[in-house]
Amino acid sequence: MRPDPFTYHQPQSLAEASSLVAELGDGATFYAGGTELLLLIKMQLAKYDHLVNLKKIDGLRKIAVEHDRLVVGALATHNDIALNPTVSKHCPSLSRLCGEIANIRVRVAGTIGGNLCFAEPRADPPVLLAALDAEMRLVSAHASRVVPASEFFLGPFETAREPDEILTTIEIPLGTGTASVERMKQGNYSLATAAISRRERHQTWIGFGGGPPKRLGGTGALLDRDYGRTSEEALFAAVAEDIVDLEIPSDIEAGESYRRHLIAVAVKRALASLHETEATGVH
Ligand SMILES: Cc1cc2nc3c(=O)[nH]c(=O)nc-3n(C[C@H](O)[C@H](O)[C@H](O)COP(=O)(O)OP(=O)(O)OC[C@H]3O[C@@H](n4cnc5c(N)ncnc54)[C@H](O)[C@@H]3O)c2cc1C
């Protein structure tokens, strides 16, 4: 399908970009790699009269360590992150994940910020970033604020970002711990994603295609108690208990009970991957 005509804006600063979207209202949105947005527009699932390109704004693609944090610019593509030596040194789970997302055509154009702001419920980075205690920096023409990844995602395609706020960086505290992420993939996307971080305490987070990433408190507590000795039976029971009240989708790709099983398998694999990383020191 041909998209309806729109005006393409190329602001040079964050203030200019944010003001444009604030002034133009609902008919305007930010544009990064376009891998989600252009599909929606072409399929006429979304209509915008104005696209505000963020790619001309300096500094949004940087990746650096600053004050004990890994700072990833929102305009960094999945490929930038996967190939960046600073990310592979300080946050190997993120570099591995970004190297596996989608296909090379999407990875060279699609940005981490676009992935997070789109909030597709099957997306993988939100799950890992929640487990890593990452924070999102949001900037508008008048203000700047930081939102923890655990509070950024509100539901399918819904985040805490206001329409005129630009996600500028994702900031990951650097600790001495390790982290892992595993996906149960079907087609382009994951049916279930699990991430485990092992810092002062264990954090286990899942994505299940139906809502924001969810923290599995009982599973984390089990790992705090029994790390290295956890039986598969105990792990599956803890996950099942943690997700018992979750509304898990059932659709043409997978039924609810199969998805519940896949969530447990993803957690099991993430745990095995964490053990392997720690045993071999090879991330
Ligand atoms: C074939 C295919 C396979 C995929 N497989 C996976 C997968 O396995 N796992 C996974 O997690 N994802 C997957 N994706 C999703 C992919 O990661 C996203 O399409 C990509 O990251 C979106 O980034 P973008 O820069 O293209 O965003 P755009 O399409 O440019 O923007 C998406 C949305 O975010 C907003 N936005 C973008 N950047 C910002 C910003 N900095 N501040 C504020 N708002 C912003 C836009 O206004 C728009 O609403 C897949 C996508 C495709 C097409």
The ligand as an SDF file (V2000), in Angstrom:
LIG
                    3D

 53 58  0  0  0  0  0  0  0  0999 V2000
   11.0620   -8.2870   10.7260 C   0  0  0  0  0  0  0  0  0  0  0  0
   11.2440   -7.7450   12.1300 C   0  0  0  0  0  0  0  0  0  0  0  0
   11.7000   -8.5870   13.1330 C   0  0  0  0  0  0  0  0  0  0  0  0
   11.8650   -8.0970   14.4390 C   0  0  0  0  0  0  0  0  0  0  0  0
   12.3080   -8.9490   15.4160 N   0  0  0  0  0  0  0  0  0  0  0  0
   12.4560   -8.4850   16.6720 C   0  0  0  0  0  0  0  0  0  0  0  0
   12.9030   -9.3410   17.7240 C   0  0  0  0  0  0  0  0  0  0  0  0
   13.2210  -10.5150   17.5250 O   0  0  0  0  0  0  0  0  0  0  0  0
   12.9840   -8.8250   18.9840 N   0  0  0  0  0  0  0  0  0  0  0  0
   12.7010   -7.5160   19.2590 C   0  0  0  0  0  0  0  0  0  0  0  0
   12.8190   -7.0930   20.3910 O   0  0  0  0  0  0  0  0  0  0  0  0
   12.3080   -6.6780   18.2740 N   0  0  0  0  0  0  0  0  0  0  0  0
   12.1840   -7.1230   17.0070 C   0  0  0  0  0  0  0  0  0  0  0  0
   11.7910   -6.2720   16.0190 N   0  0  0  0  0  0  0  0  0  0  0  0
   11.5080   -4.8730   16.3540 C   0  0  0  0  0  0  0  0  0  0  0  0
   12.7290   -3.9700   16.1020 C   0  0  0  0  0  0  0  0  0  0  0  0
   13.6010   -4.0880   17.1750 O   0  0  0  0  0  0  0  0  0  0  0  0
   12.1920   -2.5680   15.9630 C   0  0  0  0  0  0  0  0  0  0  0  0
   11.5000   -2.5510   14.7190 O   0  0  0  0  0  0  0  0  0  0  0  0
   13.2030   -1.4510   15.9500 C   0  0  0  0  0  0  0  0  0  0  0  0
   14.0920   -1.4740   17.0180 O   0  0  0  0  0  0  0  0  0  0  0  0
   12.4380   -0.1250   15.9890 C   0  0  0  0  0  0  0  0  0  0  0  0
   13.3680    0.9220   15.9370 O   0  0  0  0  0  0  0  0  0  0  0  0
   13.2200    2.0820   14.8610 P   0  0  0  0  0  0  0  0  0  0  0  0
   14.3700    3.0040   15.1040 O   0  0  0  0  0  0  0  0  0  0  0  0
   13.0790    1.5460   13.4930 O   0  0  0  0  0  0  0  0  0  0  0  0
   11.8650    2.7330   15.3540 O   0  0  0  0  0  0  0  0  0  0  0  0
   10.7850    3.6160   14.5190 P   0  0  0  0  0  0  0  0  0  0  0  0
    9.9960    2.7230   13.6270 O   0  0  0  0  0  0  0  0  0  0  0  0
   11.5000    4.7780   13.9010 O   0  0  0  0  0  0  0  0  0  0  0  0
    9.9160    4.1460   15.7180 O   0  0  0  0  0  0  0  0  0  0  0  0
    9.1100    3.2640   16.4880 C   0  0  0  0  0  0  0  0  0  0  0  0
    8.2900    4.1070   17.4930 C   0  0  0  0  0  0  0  0  0  0  0  0
    9.1110    4.6770   18.4900 O   0  0  0  0  0  0  0  0  0  0  0  0
    9.0640    6.1220   18.4850 C   0  0  0  0  0  0  0  0  0  0  0  0
   10.4450    6.5410   18.7110 N   0  0  0  0  0  0  0  0  0  0  0  0
   11.5490    6.0550   18.0750 C   0  0  0  0  0  0  0  0  0  0  0  0
   12.6600    6.5510   18.6300 N   0  0  0  0  0  0  0  0  0  0  0  0
   12.2630    7.3790   19.6290 C   0  0  0  0  0  0  0  0  0  0  0  0
   12.9690    8.1700   20.5830 C   0  0  0  0  0  0  0  0  0  0  0  0
   14.3140    8.1940   20.6440 N   0  0  0  0  0  0  0  0  0  0  0  0
   12.2520    8.9100   21.4610 N   0  0  0  0  0  0  0  0  0  0  0  0
   10.8930    8.8770   21.4120 C   0  0  0  0  0  0  0  0  0  0  0  0
   10.1740    8.1380   20.5540 N   0  0  0  0  0  0  0  0  0  0  0  0
   10.8560    7.3940   19.6760 C   0  0  0  0  0  0  0  0  0  0  0  0
    8.4870    6.4920   17.1420 C   0  0  0  0  0  0  0  0  0  0  0  0
    7.7570    7.6920   17.2110 O   0  0  0  0  0  0  0  0  0  0  0  0
    7.5800    5.3000   16.8520 C   0  0  0  0  0  0  0  0  0  0  0  0
    6.3600    5.4580   17.5230 O   0  0  0  0  0  0  0  0  0  0  0  0
   11.5940   -6.7350   14.7190 C   0  0  0  0  0  0  0  0  0  0  0  0
   11.1560   -5.8880   13.7020 C   0  0  0  0  0  0  0  0  0  0  0  0
   10.9790   -6.3700   12.4140 C   0  0  0  0  0  0  0  0  0  0  0  0
   10.4940   -5.4210   11.3340 C   0  0  0  0  0  0  0  0  0  0  0  0
  1  2  1  0
  2  3  1  0
  2 52  2  0
  3  4  2  0
  4  5  1  0
  4 50  1  0
  5  6  2  0
  6  7  1  0
  6 13  1  0
  7  8  2  0
  7  9  1  0
  9 10  1  0
 10 11  2  0
 10 12  1  0
 12 13  2  0
 13 14  1  0
 14 15  1  0
 14 50  1  0
 15 16  1  0
 16 17  1  0
 16 18  1  0
 18 19  1  0
 18 20  1  0
 20 21  1  0
 20 22  1  0
 22 23  1  0
 23 24  1  0
 24 25  2  0
 24 26  1  0
 24 27  1  0
 27 28  1  0
 28 29  2  0
 28 30  1  0
 28 31  1  0
 31 32  1  0
 32 33  1  0
 33 34  1  0
 33 48  1  0
 34 35  1  0
 35 36  1  0
 35 46  1  0
 36 37  1  0
 36 45  1  0
 37 38  2  0
 38 39  1  0
 39 40  1  0
 39 45  2  0
 40 41  1  0
 40 42  2  0
 42 43  1  0
 43 44  2  0
 44 45  1  0
 46 47  1  0
 46 48  1  0
 48 49  1  0
 50 51  2  0
 51 52  1  0
 52 53  1  0
M  END
$$$$
